[in-house]
Amino acid sequence: MTDPLADYAKKRNFKVTPEPASGGTPGEGALRYVIQKHWARQLHYDLRLELEGTMKSWAVPKGPSFDPAQKRAAIQVEDHPISYNEFEGEIPAGQYGAGKVIIWDSGYWLPVDDPNVGYRKGKLKFDLYGHKLKGRWTLVRMRNRAKEKQAPWLLIKERDGLERPIDEFDVLEALPDSVASLPPVVLPAAPEPTSEPKEARSKEAPSIKGAKKASLPTSLSPQLATLVETPPSHPEEWQWELKFDGYRMLARVARGKAQLFTRRGNDWTARMPDLAKEVQKLPLRSGWLDGEVLMLDDEGRPDFQALQNAFDGEATQHLVYYVFDVPFAEGRDLRPLPLTQRRNWLRSLVATAASNRIRFSEAFDAPPVDLVAAACQLGFEGVIGKRKAATYASRRSADWIKLKCDYRQEFVIGGFTDPRGSRAGLGSLLLGVHDANGKLQYTGNVGTGFNTRTLTELRERLEPLKTRKSPFADPANIPHKAHWVQPTLVAEVSFAEWTNDDRIRHAVFRGLRQDKPAKQIVRETPVELAPLPSTSGRRPRAAKGSSPAQVESLEITNPERVIDPSTGFTKLDLVHHYAQVAPLMMDHLKDRPVSLVRAPDGIRGELFFQKHLNTGRMSGIKELDPALYPDHPALLAVAKPSGLTSGAQMNVLEYHTWNARHDRIDRPDR
């Protein structure tokens, strides 16, 4: 019998490469899949599907896409052992496939029909349940040309309600990192079909102007808020809600059955069965709700410690779910609608609920500064501001902002100290955040905010994680005798301030976070919202000094014209973006020939390159010596920051530079 791994073994020297030679545990109850990001001679993505005792493998040069129009080439390569699912590392130089490999995505795949028959016939249709990839996909084998040694296939995303245009969402750019440190994907016991049967849908779908019919997605990522220090300059454009001290939770309702998911997509329905039943009491046959799960104290204030204790003890029957948005409802996609319109529908839905455990998060009509003060006095974290006209976007957005009562964020636990005196458990936790290079930087200790039970339980959880090596990048600067632990637990901590040497002062432990991965914890830095100039009248001007770039007065035609329909991003937003980033961009633009990508009708209209000043002039953009490009009009260069904003006024989205300066054009320097 032919060994299916013979080609795999023939190409590798297992005395040199860290790749596994064989082995691996088959998926239990479902077939496993993995996609590895591979920096070999060229960056590509390796798709591997468990089938017939091995991992059938394809090299996908451009990687997967949620856009069905992006039919990605997939070149079949040799079978790999199942143990390759867990391989991350560096394949040494001189070995086959030399280069870095990370686990970019992993999970389970469920074939629609007999996968063995489909594989032999060259057409595999399947559903993916991964950290990043969801929904239905197809692999189709193409006709093999005479000179091709490896069978060419196409990897295609099916239209199931989860597809997204590439110009709206590029999963490779949005989610570039490894998932190896994340908990395994939990496969639903009985996955819902990607589209609702007609007889299961409401015959009287809600009459919401502008809401289009759409299949109910099997998964959904929440919109996240941006931390700011001061309220926006146009308060009338915003609404304000309390910032709850709980767990972000999304509820999916299909055919009257409710499931509860964390912001990372983990199914927590089994951990909150009573709350799921309360959601099912809503007069909603299908849809997605977005909100926060809380445990309230006797005075009705959120108690994060009690919330954590409820989950640790599985006593979740008293949880309360505050809902504040509804991205999908009754067979319709509500995400493109304005926030106020979505919330009006949601308010009427919750008003009919028979349960007091499903509550609507009301907005408050008061100045945000006064609301922050009141929220802090009541024991809340702060307030959330949301732009009234904003659509719902599954990412962090400046359309949702948060103002906090004090400094408060998540930290990775990298170690702990022993208790002193009569104290039990531990003395303090050593905390850190990841820097831009992914290294864990020490930020200080937290030794208050614990009770006896918490101290004991934390010590029990930390003991199995103890390690001899410090997880911090520079442990020599840590002035405490410590026990090091693997950096997998996340603590939520409030504190007074950051010091000049990047340490936190007067820290108070609030609880462990089970809904956020340690790898993603970084220092949360407030941003300053760019003030918007007045848009009254036909030709508004961007005021001088309205951004860090000190923009010249600029007439902006059609400032409210939407450039990107998926986000509502306008021409005025584009001008302000380039005004803000100009100081950084000029280092890369100055003195270099540049080509402009213009989009007069937005990103979904016709795009074209411009290399010359065909018509008119743009302030801050100059023509270069015609001798650089003989027999052609003069090339362009961005001479000063105002060139970026005047370009944006002329619908320029992108600036593509040469790799050499115009005064040394024959000597590329990057």
Secondary structure as UniProt FT lines:
FT   TURN            4..5
FT   HELIX           6..10
FT   TURN            14..16
FT   STRAND          31..39
FT   STRAND          43..51
FT   TURN            52..53
FT   STRAND          54..60
FT   TURN            61..62
FT   TURN            68..69
FT   STRAND          72..80
FT   HELIX           82..86
FT   STRAND          89..91
FT   TURN            93..94
FT   TURN            96..97
FT   STRAND          99..111
FT   HELIX           115..121
FT   STRAND          123..130
FT   STRAND          134..141
FT   TURN            146..147
FT   STRAND          152..157
FT   TURN            166..168
FT   HELIX           171..174
FT   TURN            180..181
FT   HELIX           198..200
FT   TURN            209..210
FT   STRAND          212..213
FT   STRAND          224..228
FT   HELIX           235..237
FT   STRAND          238..243
FT   STRAND          247..254
FT   TURN            255..256
FT   STRAND          257..262
FT   TURN            263..264
FT   HELIX           269..271
FT   HELIX           273..280
FT   STRAND          286..294
FT   TURN            298..299
FT   HELIX           304..312
FT   TURN            313..314
FT   TURN            317..318
FT   STRAND          320..329
FT   TURN            330..331
FT   STRAND          332..333
FT   TURN            335..336
FT   HELIX           339..351
FT   TURN            356..357
FT   STRAND          358..360
FT   HELIX           368..378
FT   STRAND          382..387
FT   TURN            388..389
FT   STRAND          396..404
FT   STRAND          407..416
FT   TURN            421..422
FT   STRAND          429..434
FT   TURN            436..437
FT   STRAND          440..446
FT   HELIX           452..462
FT   HELIX           463..465
FT   HELIX           475..477
FT   STRAND          483..485
FT   TURN            487..488
FT   STRAND          490..495
FT   STRAND          497..498
FT   TURN            500..501
FT   STRAND          504..505
FT   STRAND          508..513
FT   HELIX           518..520
FT   STRAND          541..542
FT   TURN            544..545
FT   TURN            548..549
FT   STRAND          554..555
FT   TURN            559..560
FT   STRAND          562..564
FT   TURN            565..568
FT   STRAND          569..570
FT   HELIX           571..589
FT   TURN            590..591
FT   STRAND          594..598
FT   TURN            600..601
FT   TURN            603..604
FT   STRAND          608..610
FT   TURN            619..620
FT   STRAND          621..623
FT   HELIX           626..628
FT   TURN            630..631
FT   STRAND          636..638
FT   HELIX           642..649
FT   TURN            650..651
FT   STRAND          652..657
FT   HELIX           662..664
FT   TURN            665..666
//
